[in-house]
């Protein structure tokens, strides 16, 4: 069986030698685009205030950063801080309030104007300096003690802003300085997506007394041809989640992020139909705090704007309790648009 479904930005390829769902390989690829245009579009998207409203209302996100800075205030007092991608400036304000001597807040989008206004309105203009540029172009009069940034995308690496943080770390951070957050892990788990199936398959089987399954099939096929970013219930998990990768942001190099691969064996915990695999992440903000400070985006945690990313197989495969599901997973940075990754799952 071989089928190709295309959409505006992503393409799903289902390939196998036989009709057996166990032999399905799913590959999600970004369509090629010019790097310069992709970069312009990326920064333009962050000029939209509604994007920042979504993040500002994300309490787990804000709590992780505020708790980290408050519980580690001694690491900020009289120190120099660099905020990479400051957005509205909220993290810079946290750092300044904790006693930072100087905060360099770098923002490439037009949101820098709003950040400057908010910083002035809150009385921190003498401490926080807004720099309107990409951090790769920034030169500072001094090295910084702390780099803080909210760079994480869906499944952690989408948008690839970590590369900008690494660039700043290598050029602008003092020896022995710290990067916040300090580490991050990506997790993977097979999922049933039963709620999704009820909404997009079963719903059409008895539509006002008629069978509209053929329309439902087309709708479902379209929805399953792209990654599904949505909050899912922990009841959808069919096995114990496993760690796909663990990244130390104080040490990782950009070359290590080009391609990430892992082999996994999941023991199915209940008989069901497997729809695909869900990805999520957590980040460690503990530093020297006396208790752990973890931003967790798993299905069992308080919802965040990152939700979870489900990669569909394109089929609902029958699995039995106790069965082993073995897959090879690869995340590959797109050549033309490195802000995106191709995700392939092969049994």
Secondary structure as the mmCIF struct_conf table of DSSP 4:
data_model
#
loop_
_struct_conf.conf_type_id
_struct_conf.id
_struct_conf.beg_label_comp_id
_struct_conf.beg_label_asym_id
_struct_conf.beg_label_seq_id
_struct_conf.end_label_comp_id
_struct_conf.end_label_asym_id
_struct_conf.end_label_seq_id
STRN STRN1 UNK A 2 UNK A 6
BEND BEND1 UNK A 8 UNK A 9
STRN STRN2 UNK A 10 UNK A 15
BEND BEND2 UNK A 17 UNK A 19
HELX_RH_3T_P HELX_RH_3T_P1 UNK A 21 UNK A 23
STRN STRN3 UNK A 25 UNK A 30
HELX_LH_PP_P HELX_LH_PP_P1 UNK A 31 UNK A 32
HELX_RH_AL_P HELX_RH_AL_P1 UNK A 35 UNK A 45
TURN_TY1_P TURN_TY1_P1 UNK A 46 UNK A 47
HELX_RH_AL_P HELX_RH_AL_P2 UNK A 49 UNK A 56
TURN_TY1_P TURN_TY1_P2 UNK A 57 UNK A 57
HELX_RH_AL_P HELX_RH_AL_P3 UNK A 59 UNK A 71
TURN_TY1_P TURN_TY1_P3 UNK A 72 UNK A 72
HELX_RH_3T_P HELX_RH_3T_P2 UNK A 73 UNK A 75
TURN_TY1_P TURN_TY1_P4 UNK A 76 UNK A 78
STRN STRN4 UNK A 80 UNK A 84
TURN_TY1_P TURN_TY1_P5 UNK A 85 UNK A 85
TURN_TY1_P TURN_TY1_P6 UNK A 87 UNK A 88
BEND BEND3 UNK A 89 UNK A 89
HELX_RH_AL_P HELX_RH_AL_P4 UNK A 90 UNK A 97
TURN_TY1_P TURN_TY1_P7 UNK A 98 UNK A 99
BEND BEND4 UNK A 101 UNK A 101
STRN STRN5 UNK A 102 UNK A 106
BEND BEND5 UNK A 109 UNK A 109
TURN_TY1_P TURN_TY1_P8 UNK A 110 UNK A 111
HELX_RH_AL_P HELX_RH_AL_P5 UNK A 112 UNK A 121
TURN_TY1_P TURN_TY1_P9 UNK A 122 UNK A 123
TURN_TY1_P TURN_TY1_P10 UNK A 125 UNK A 127
STRN STRN6 UNK A 128 UNK A 131
BEND BEND6 UNK A 133 UNK A 133
HELX_RH_3T_P HELX_RH_3T_P3 UNK A 135 UNK A 137
BEND BEND7 UNK A 141 UNK A 142
STRN STRN7 UNK A 144 UNK A 148
STRN STRN8 UNK A 153 UNK A 153
TURN_TY1_P TURN_TY1_P11 UNK A 154 UNK A 155
STRN STRN9 UNK A 156 UNK A 156
TURN_TY1_P TURN_TY1_P12 UNK A 157 UNK A 159
TURN_TY1_P TURN_TY1_P13 UNK A 161 UNK A 161
HELX_RH_AL_P HELX_RH_AL_P6 UNK A 162 UNK A 172
STRN STRN10 UNK A 173 UNK A 180
BEND BEND8 UNK A 181 UNK A 181
STRN STRN11 UNK A 183 UNK A 191
HELX_RH_AL_P HELX_RH_AL_P7 UNK A 194 UNK A 200
TURN_TY1_P TURN_TY1_P14 UNK A 201 UNK A 201
HELX_RH_3T_P HELX_RH_3T_P4 UNK A 202 UNK A 204
TURN_TY1_P TURN_TY1_P15 UNK A 205 UNK A 206
STRN STRN12 UNK A 207 UNK A 207
TURN_TY1_P TURN_TY1_P16 UNK A 208 UNK A 209
STRN STRN13 UNK A 210 UNK A 210
HELX_RH_AL_P HELX_RH_AL_P8 UNK A 213 UNK A 224
TURN_TY1_P TURN_TY1_P17 UNK A 225 UNK A 225
BEND BEND9 UNK A 226 UNK A 226
STRN STRN14 UNK A 228 UNK A 230
HELX_RH_3T_P HELX_RH_3T_P5 UNK A 234 UNK A 236
STRN STRN15 UNK A 237 UNK A 237
BEND BEND10 UNK A 239 UNK A 239
STRN STRN16 UNK A 242 UNK A 248
TURN_TY1_P TURN_TY1_P18 UNK A 249 UNK A 251
HELX_RH_3T_P HELX_RH_3T_P6 UNK A 254 UNK A 257
BEND BEND11 UNK A 258 UNK A 258
STRN STRN17 UNK A 259 UNK A 267
BEND BEND12 UNK A 270 UNK A 270
STRN STRN18 UNK A 272 UNK A 284
TURN_TY1_P TURN_TY1_P19 UNK A 287 UNK A 288
BEND BEND13 UNK A 290 UNK A 291
STRN STRN19 UNK A 294 UNK A 296
BEND BEND14 UNK A 298 UNK A 298
TURN_TY1_P TURN_TY1_P20 UNK A 299 UNK A 300
BEND BEND15 UNK A 301 UNK A 301
HELX_LH_PP_P HELX_LH_PP_P2 UNK A 302 UNK A 303
TURN_TY1_P TURN_TY1_P21 UNK A 305 UNK A 306
STRN STRN20 UNK A 308 UNK A 319
TURN_TY1_P TURN_TY1_P22 UNK A 321 UNK A 322
STRN STRN21 UNK A 324 UNK A 333
BEND BEND16 UNK A 335 UNK A 336
TURN_TY1_P TURN_TY1_P23 UNK A 338 UNK A 339
BEND BEND17 UNK A 340 UNK A 340
STRN STRN22 UNK A 341 UNK A 346
#
